[in-house]
Amino acid sequence: MLKILRLEYIFNRRQILIVLAIFTAYFAYMGYQINSPRVFTVITSIMLGLSLPFTILGREDKFKTSSLICSLPVRRSDVVLGKYVASWVAVILGLGYALLFTAVFPFSKVAVAEVLTAKTLFVSLFLISLIFAVILPFTIRFGFAGIIILLVSTQLLGILAQVLGGTRNPLRILFRTVEQGLRSLLYHESTADYLLTLLAAAVAVSAASFFVSRTLYARRDL
């Protein structure tokens, strides 16, 4: 596992620096524009959850590094596990960087102390696990094509929601349900049971996503 993680770092270290530069500009802008810790948490979680598979795994497919890794004496399930572990390590480091940068950025309007709470961090990890659960299986199985499929599908859903209109539009009902779910997560009382439930849900979602990705990756031709 450590060798796989080391290979992931070697293949993607240049890309990591590029992503770091983009993150710096992005969080500088968001820190200046946003003063709500809850909004900052949601946007940061979405940014981290989306950017890593799109930039790292998509690039990996482009340069065919998966073929090289799978030519080594390792099981494909270990390769998939390595991608998940590497993604979560990158997310945790990225979240730490976002909080540190926002804390020291002189023009930031976000009170980082309000973000550094157990509930906020657990909510962020849960949201990222949900994003990973959708994106990683697609990206691991279909590579860059999976990214295009997700992007096009998202755009089509947004267009359909606008074209159909009406309060009973299923897509608008879905979007409202997601919005209400986010509000419930962010405004729920921070009890020990709630935090444990968030953690258990994040672990369960990640585990289910991993098993799906492992099955899909086993069928992939490299």
Secondary structure, 3 states (H helix, E strand, C coil): CHHHHHHHHHHHHHHHHHHHHHHHHHHHHHHHHCCCHHHHHHHHHHHHHHHHHHHHHHHHHHCCHHHHHHCCCCCHHHHHHHHHHHHHHHHHHHHHHHHHHHHHCCCCCCCHHHHCCHHHHHHHHHHHHHHHHHHHHHHHHHCHHHHHHHHHHHHHHHHHHHHHCCCCCHHHHHHHHHHHHHHHHHHCCCCHHHHHHHHHHHHHHHHHHHHHHHHHHHCCCC
